[in-house]
Amino acid sequence: MRQNTSFRVGLVMAAAVAFGFGVSTQTLAAQISTQGPSIGPRAPSISPVAPRIDPHFSRGGTTGYQTQSHTGDGGLKSQIKKPSGPANQSGQQAGGGAVNVPAMNNEVLIEVSGTPTAGQVDALANRHRLTRVESYSLPLTGTTFFRWRISDGRSVNSVLNGLRADSAVLSVQRNFIFKANQSQVSTANPGQISELTAGDPAQYTLAKLHLSRAHGLARGEKVLVAVIDSGIDVTHPELAGVIVDSFDTLSKPEPPHTHGTAIAGAIASHVRLRGVAPSARILAVNAFGATSDSAEGTTMNVLRALDWSVAHGARIINMSFAGPNDPALRRALAIVRQRGIVMIAASGNAGAKSPPLYPAADPNVIAVTATDAQDKLFVAANRGPHIAIAAPGVDILLPAPGAGYQVTSGTSFAAAHVSGVAALILERRPDLSPDQVKKILIATSKDLGPKGRDDLFGAGLADPYKAILSLGTQAVETSATAPAR
């Protein structure tokens, strides 16, 4: 047990709830104490802050997008099957009820087979009186997606209905919003944490996940993890040598964002902090643009991000965002899983009464919830039968843009921790399928809450050390104090 100068973390922001991103992010406005050393594990001194439940998912909002009724199957045609059973007037199966979900105002997405000619595209636009905003050919699906704007005042529903009757259209839907609320933060001066060292005990995640022992067996060496998120500060010292490639789906460049930087750090920090997989490599995929209180991405952004991640060899895809059940995204996720790629997503931070949020609730994805230092459930976490596993996600010490640090909470960061665990597993057994990785995570977890699997914690708290031991490899444990890289 070593001596460390203690520090105190002051909260500098109010809590905010996101569908999938950080909920109560605070800058590490830490002041180093000079009153003498403290001995033994320490955690940041953080006053409890009650999260604010975001109202936009259930009641609509005024943050630059329009809430629309989800149309269920999205008008799928051709080989894509529509839901069986009668549909109500909003296009959902009977009994589903009307659900308002955020979508881009006056926009529709159209999917067509292959790559149409310019003449075919112009004819389609003229038939339906639409203005093309962008198009993208996805090798992942073998189709082309078009984003169109309705410029003449017609309702989105009427345009969708007209497009569904067009034989040239494979599918049509709204351009849905995947949204995260995050309060304004400012990065701390690096000098304020100069006393921190790699694996500082202020990171309670290290003990909870038995990372010192796990890293004696695996560090995620060369495992490629795609982080589909907001912009990552690729120059942060914690991420030096970690980012191997990047892709931006946004229409204009944006500065690094607190959320994306924190997610990358939770996976692969290796200087003063220690990520779960410090030797993993990250594909930084910017699909979420900053807003005044959040970061937002659309169906089109996420589809492009998935396609690029697969094309660039991602073995794991971290999706720390959440939103509606999106038909186009649902089909893409099924294809990604068939390619043998492990997908991990945040369950969401909309609380106990929220409906399931996606992509975490998709059967092709491993859904992660968040716990605190006492193994209690994060109060704002979503619940449900789709929850697979839990990981630390409350008051987590992580990097922030500008060589800074932050303390943040949310299922987003729990998901990133589990992506790191998956990287440790895949270093030892790169041949494993997504289903096998999920099975190992569940079988080796520590049961929390009611005995057995439950809708709060899933199978329980992830245990990377047990997960690696369960592989039956001939790994030889090395010194737990070996350097992070």
C-alpha positions, 0 to 999 in steps of 0.5 A: 500500500503506497502513500499518496497526497490526497485531493478533493474534487469539487462539483462545478455543474448541475446534473443532467440526464442523457439517453446514453451519455454522461449524466452528471459530469463535473470538472475535476476542479481538484485542489491538491492538499499539502497537509500531509499524506494519506495512506490507502485507497481513496475516492474523490470527495463528491457531494451527491447531485440528483439527476434531472430526468430528460423530458424530451423522449416522452413529451417532445422538446424544443431543442432544434428537432421535432418529435414524431410518431414512430412508424414501426417498420419504417415502410420496409419493402422488398425482402424486408418483412413488415411486422405481423399483426394489425397496425394502428393509424400511426403505423405501429402494431396494435397494442404498442401505443403511440410513442413520440421520438425525436427526429430531424424536422422536415426530413426523411431517409430513403433507402434504395438497392445498390447505387442508382444513377443520377437520372434515377435519383432526380426522377425520384426527387421530382416525383415526391417534390423533395430536396436532396441533402446528402447521400451515402452508399453503404457497403455494409448493407449493399444499399444507398441512403438518401437524406431528403428535405421537405421544403413545401410545408407538407407533413412528414407523415404524408411524404412517408406514405407517398414514398412507401408506395414507390416501387423504387424505394426499398425503405423509408423512415424519419432521420431519428435523433440519438441524443445526450444531455451534458452540462457545460464543463471546463477542463481542469488545469493539468497541474491540479492533478500532478500528484496522480500516478498511473492507476491512482486509487482514486479510480475505484474502478480498478479495485471493483474490476480487479484490473491489477490482476486482470492486466497481468493476463491481458491489456487488450493488446492491439484489439481495435475498438471503434468509439462511435461518439462525439469528438475525442481529444486525440492529443490528450496525454492519456490517449497518446499512441491509442488513436489509430484512425479517425472519421468524422460524419459531421458536416463541419469540424468541431472541437473535441467534446467531453463525452467522447474524450471520456469514453476513449479514456475509460477504455484506454487511459495509460498515464495518470489514469488506467483504462480497462484495456490500456493497450487497446487501439481506438478508431475515433468516429465522430458521429455526435455534434455538440449542442448547448447542453448535449451531443446529438447524432442522427440515423444517418450519422450512426449508419455511416459510423457503423459502416466505416468502423466495419470497413476499418477492421473494428473488433468491438464497437462501443455505442455510448448513446441511446434513442428510439428503435430505428428500423435502418439501424436495426438492420445494420446492427444485425449485419454487423453482428453477423460479421463477428463484431462485438457491439456494446451499448449504454442502457440509457439514463432515462430512469426506471419508467423509461421504455427500452432505449436503443441500440442497447435494447437491440438483441444484437448488442450487449446492454450495460448498466451503471453501478457506483462504488457501493455496487448500487444501481445508478439512480437514472439508469434504464431497466429491463430484460435486455440489460446484460451486465453492469460496470462502474459508471458513477463518479468516474475519473476520466480525461477531458479535452485540453489535457484536463480531467473530469468526474462524470456519471452515466451508463455511457462510461459503464459501457466503455468499461465493458468494451475494455473488458471485451478487448481483454477477452479478445486479446486472449481469444480473438476467435470468439464470436459476439455471442461467446463474448457475451456468454463469458461476460455473463457467466463470470459476473458478480451477482448483484441485487436479487439472486440471479439475473434481474432487470436492474443489474442484468447478470451482475458486475463484470469481472474481467479477471474471472472472464480471462481465467475462464478462457482456459488459455495458458496465459502466465500472470505477470507483475501487477505493477507492470507499466500500463503500456 
